[in-house]
Amino acid sequence: MKGRGSCNVAGTETKITMAKVKKCDTAFMQNLEQKKIQRKKVEEALLADRLGLNEPWIERWEENGEWREESHAPDRLTDFIRSNRKKREIEDVETDIQRLVAAGCRRQVVYFCLVELSPDATWLRAGGERQPVFKTGRAPADDEDYSLRKRERRLATREDLEAVANTAKAARKQIHRYQRELELIADAAGYPLPMGLMCQPMLAVDALALLENSLTWAAKLAAVYTAPFESTLLKSKGLLYLTLYIKMYANPKKFSGSKMSGLLRESAKPSGTRRAKRTLFADNPLTSLANALTGRQWSPSDLYNKLAGFKADYPRLYKKLAKKLTELHNFASR
């Protein structure tokens, strides 16, 4: 009986241990799922910013009692195409653009989409920044000349933001600890109180409370930050603009027959083999432009699958991109 009782106790302990393990596993999986959701939100916010979806693509302002509008879509072929390609290559690009216009697209919007395939636009989407560099070494007057210096700035890691959270928490604790002394200094020194979110605090104690709450808020943001996979996330995203715009407005039936016969004749020549391979999908202006401007070989299915994946992963951003392209298209149709 004693042996059996001992065995029961051991069995109970085993069950308790297994329950704890299961509870820990459940908590771990929930935490992992929460991080996954959080990363997805950060990725969506990052994409919206880097794709320019938070900015107006048509500027509107009032002048002399009338509303003015100006589209960001250029009225000429981007310089990165004109300056880095041979005359024949530029002519091929212009021919593809004309085919898209004949199929229902607007020339200015196609130009806009092609700008997004430029190395400069790709660099900016990857996190590149331009900083003004002034000749005097300080902030100049409005009419002083300055140049722009490029710099790369990758997103911070989770460890970087942990340091921010810890610093903010430490600063908040110190402010709270010495709040009385800080209030005395503020009253005696007569420094102007900082502006709040909507208005200026009336008392030093309110300004300190605002600062503490702001530090708490910043610490919470830093604590839940999950770094997205930046390089993978932004890879080849410049193709989305042109692919979606052509999908929305170009009639594919008007693509056929314009180039293929000439390419087939050229491919039969030894000197034309390389060109024929480079323009394998040249009868489709989308793939012809994508291949020529990215230096890679894309098939129509490659590009439309990439667009479908973007739509499935980020439906809200897909709709926003489509809306902005529609806005540009309608503006150019006036």
N, C-alpha and C positions, 0 to 999 in steps of 0.2 A: 504493500500500500504506500509505503514511504517512497519507494522508487517511482511508483506511478505518479504520485503527487509532484515529485521533483520534475518529472517529465512534463507534466502539465504546465508547471511554472515556466519551464524553458520554452515550451511551445507558445505560451502567452507572450513571453518576451520577444520571441521570434516574430510573432504577428505584429507586435507593437513596432519593432524595428522596421519590418517591411512596410508598415503603414507610414512611418516617418520617411522612409526612402521614397515611397510613392508620392507623398505630399511634397517632398523636395523636388522630385522630378517634375511634378505638375507645376510647381512654382517656377522652376527653371524654364519650362516650355512656355509658360505664360509670359515670363520676362523676355524670352527670346522672340516671341510673337509680337510683344509690345515694341521691342526695338525694331523689328522688321516694319511694323506699321509706321513708327516714328521716322525711320529712314526713308520710307516711301513718301511721306509728307515733305521731308526736307528735299528729296529729289525733285518733287513736283514744283516746290517753291524755287529751287535752283534753276530748273528748266524754264519756268515762266520768266525768270529774270534774264537768263542768258539768251533766250530766243527773242527777247524784246517784247514779250506779250504784255508787260506791265506799262509800256510806254505808248504814247499816241503815234500812229503811223501817218496821221494827217493832222497837221497843226492848225488850230483855229484860234483866232484872236479878233478883237474889236478895234477898228481904226476909223476915226472920224465918223463915228455913229454907224458904221457898217461892219458886218462880220466878214473876215477874210479867211481863206483856207489855202493851205499849201501841202501837197503830198510829199512824202519822203521818197516816193518812187522817182528815180532819175529819168531824164529825157534823152539820155545817150548811153551807149555801151560803156560799161565800166572800164576804167583805165587798166586794171590788172589783166584784162583780156587784150586790150589794144597794145600795151607796151611789152608783153612777154611772148607774143606769138607772131609767126610769119604771116605774110599777107594772105596766103591761101587758107591758112587755118582761121584767120579772122573772117574771111569770106564764108567759110563753112558755118561758122557760128552765126553769122548774120543771116545765112540762108535758113538755118534751123529756126531762128527767131521769126523770120517771115512766114515760115510754114505754121508756126504756132499762132501767129496773128491771123493767118487765113483760116485757121481751125477754130477761132473764137476767142483767143486770148488778147490781152491788151499789151502793146509793146512796152509801155513804161513799167507794168507789173512784172513782165518777164525780166526786164533789166534789174528790177529790185531783187528778184529771186536769184539772179546770177551773181549779184554783189555778195549774197550770203555764201557763195561757194568760193569766195576769194580767200587767200591765205590770211589776210588781215582780219576778216570777219571770223574765220576759224580760230585765230589766235585770241580774239576778244571773247568768244564763247568759251574758250578753255580757261578763262580767268585773267587774261592779260589786261593791264591797265595803262593809261597814259597820264603822266604827271607833268604839269606845267613847270618849265625851267626858265626862270627869269634872269635876264642879263645882270641885273643889280643884285641878285641873290636874295631878294625879299619880294613881298607882294607889291606889284607895281600899280601905277595909275592905269586907268582903263585903256589908254592909248599906247601903252608901252609894249614893245615887241617881246614875245616869248616863244619858246619852242616846246614841243611835247616829247618827253622821254618815255620810252616803253619800259615796262617792268612786268615780270610774271609773278603772280600771287596765287598760289594754290590754297584751297580751302584748308582750314585747320583740322587737326585730328581730334578725336575724342579726348585724348590726353591733354592736348593744348587747352581745350575748354574746361577740363577739370581744374587746371591751374587758375583759370578765370573765376570759376565758381568758388574755389577755396579763398582766393584773394578778396572777392566780393563779400563772402561770409565773414572773413577776418576783419575787413574794414567796417562792416555793419556792427560787429560786436564792439569794436573799439569806439565807434561813434556813440553807441548806446551807453557804454561804460562811462564815457566822459561827456555825456550830453549836458550836464549842468554847467561844466566849465566852458563848453563851446557856446552855450547860451549867454554866459556872462561876457565872453569875448565879443560875440556878435552885438550885444547891447552896448558895450563900451566903445568898440571900434567904429561903429556906424557904417559897416560895409553894406552895400545894397543886397537885399535878399535875392536868391536866384528865382528865375521864372519856373512856374509849375507847368503841368501839362496844358492847363487852360488859362491859368491866371497866376499872378504873383502872390506867394504866401504873405500874410500880414505880420506874422510873428516868427521869430527865430525858431521857436519850438516846432512850428509847422514846417519850416524849411528843413529842419533836421529829420522830422518824421518822413517827409517826402523823400529825402536822400536815403534813409534806411529802407523804406519801401521799394525804392528804385533798385537798391543793391540786392534786396531779397528777390525781386523780379529777375534781375540779371543773373543772379546765382541759380535760380530755378531753370532759366533758359539754358544756361551753360551745362547744368547737371543732366538735362534730358537730351542734349545734342548728340546726334549720331551722324558721323561723317558719311556722305554718300560716296559711291564709287565714281568719282568725278570724270576721270578719263573715259571710262566705258560708257558712262551716261551720255556724254556730249559727243561721242564719236560719230562722225558723218551726219550730224543733225542738220547741216546746211542744205542737204538734199531734200529735206521735208518741204521747204517752201515751194520749190519748183514742182516737185512731184504732186503735192496737194493741189496747187493752182492748176496744173494741167489736167488733173483728174476732175476738177470741178468745172472747168470752162472749155477745154479743148475737145473737139469732136474727132475721135481717133480715125473715123472713116476718111477724113481728109488728109491723113498722113501718107497713105499708100501710093506707091508708084513714082514718087518724085525724084528719088535718088538711086533706087536699087538697080535699075538697068545699067546706069553708068558705072556703078561700083562693080557689078559683075564683069563688065567688059574690062575694067581696070585690073581686077584681081587676076585676070588671065595673063597679064604681063608680069614678068619677073620683077620689074621695078615697082609694080603696084601691089605686090603681095602684102607687104608690111602695112600699107595704108588700108587694104581691104580687111586685114585682121583687126586693125585699130577701130574700124568703123563697122564691126560685125553687125551691130544693131542700128546702123545709120538710117534705116528707113523709119525709125521712130525718133523724132527730134528730142524727146526726153532723154533717152539713153545716149544719143549722139552728143548732146550737150554735157550730160553727166560724165561720160567717159573722157571727153576732151578736156574738161575743166578740172577734174579731180585726178586724172592720171591713172584711173583704175577702170576695169571692165565691169560694167553693170548691165544686167539684163532687165527688161521691163518687170519681170517677176521679182527680181531682187529689190527694186525700188518700191514697188507696190506692197511687197511683204514688209519692208521696213516701215512704210507708212501705216499699214494695218497693225503692226506691232505697237507703234506709237499710239494709235487710236485705242487699242485694247488696254494698254498700260496707263494711259493718261487721257481718258475721254474728255475731261474738262478742258485740258490744254489743246486737244485736237479741235474742239468746237471753237475755242478762242482764236486759234490760228486761222481756221476757216473763215471766221467772222471778219478778222482783220484783212485777209486777202480779198474777201468780198467787198469790203469797204474801199480798198485800193482799186479794185476792178471797176466798181460803180463810179468812183471819182474820175478814173481815166476814160470812162465811157461818155462823159458829158460832152 
